[in-house]
């Protein structure tokens, strides 16, 4: 029974969409400086609310910002494309 559970778990994990691999601050600065991703300030207007936390991440061959945004009393995680 244990082997069946592991097999099902591994199979489901293989079907999950690719997760974003977030960059360190130094890596993010380098990617933005090279022009491969837009600066956070240029994409911040795409979300409503106050950005509490931002991470630049690689996803699907491009870059996205994963943002924690406070809007009123609610905090949500929002993903925004970092393309130019």
C-alpha positions as CSV (number, residue, x, y, z in Angstrom):
1,X,0.0,0.0,0.0
2,X,2.8,2.4,0.8
3,X,4.4,1.9,-2.6
4,X,1.1,2.7,-4.3
5,X,0.8,6.0,-2.4
6,X,4.3,7.0,-3.3
7,X,3.7,6.2,-7.0
8,X,0.5,8.3,-7.0
9,X,2.2,11.2,-5.2
10,X,5.1,11.2,-7.7
11,X,2.7,11.0,-10.6
12,X,0.7,14.0,-9.3
13,X,3.9,16.0,-8.7
14,X,4.9,15.4,-12.3
15,X,1.6,16.9,-13.5
16,X,2.0,20.1,-11.4
17,X,2.9,23.3,-13.3
18,X,6.5,24.5,-13.0
19,X,7.1,26.6,-10.0
20,X,8.9,29.9,-10.2
21,X,12.6,29.9,-9.2
22,X,13.2,33.1,-7.4
23,X,16.5,35.0,-7.6
24,X,18.7,36.4,-4.9
25,X,18.8,40.2,-4.6
26,X,22.2,40.3,-6.4
27,X,20.9,38.1,-9.2
28,X,17.7,40.2,-9.6
29,X,19.8,43.5,-9.8
30,X,22.0,41.9,-12.5
31,X,19.0,40.7,-14.5
32,X,17.3,44.1,-14.3
33,X,20.5,45.9,-15.1
34,X,21.1,43.7,-18.2
35,X,17.6,44.6,-19.5
36,X,16.3,41.0,-19.3
37,X,13.6,42.1,-16.8
38,X,11.8,45.4,-16.1
39,X,12.5,47.2,-12.9
40,X,9.9,46.7,-10.2
41,X,8.8,50.4,-10.3
42,X,7.8,50.1,-13.9
43,X,5.4,47.1,-13.2
44,X,4.1,48.2,-9.8
45,X,1.3,50.2,-11.4
46,X,-0.2,46.9,-12.6
47,X,-1.4,46.0,-9.1
48,X,-3.8,47.7,-6.8
49,X,-2.6,48.2,-3.3
50,X,0.6,48.5,-1.3
51,X,3.4,46.1,-2.3
52,X,4.8,44.6,0.9
53,X,7.3,42.1,-0.6
54,X,8.6,41.5,-4.1
55,X,10.7,38.8,-5.6
56,X,12.0,38.5,-9.1
57,X,11.6,34.9,-10.3
58,X,12.3,32.8,-13.4
59,X,9.2,31.1,-14.8
60,X,8.5,29.5,-18.1
61,X,11.6,30.8,-19.8
62,X,10.9,34.4,-18.7
63,X,10.8,36.5,-15.5
64,X,7.9,37.4,-13.2
65,X,7.6,39.4,-10.0
66,X,5.9,37.5,-7.2
67,X,4.4,40.2,-5.0
68,X,2.7,40.3,-1.6
69,X,0.1,43.1,-1.9
70,X,-2.0,44.6,0.8
71,X,-5.3,46.0,-0.4
72,X,-7.4,47.3,2.5
73,X,-7.2,44.6,5.2
74,X,-6.4,41.8,2.8
75,X,-2.9,40.6,1.8
76,X,-2.7,38.5,-1.4
77,X,0.1,37.0,-3.5
78,X,0.1,38.4,-7.1
79,X,2.3,37.3,-10.0
80,X,3.1,40.0,-12.6
81,X,5.1,39.6,-15.8
82,X,8.5,41.3,-15.7
83,X,8.9,41.7,-19.4
84,X,9.8,45.0,-20.9
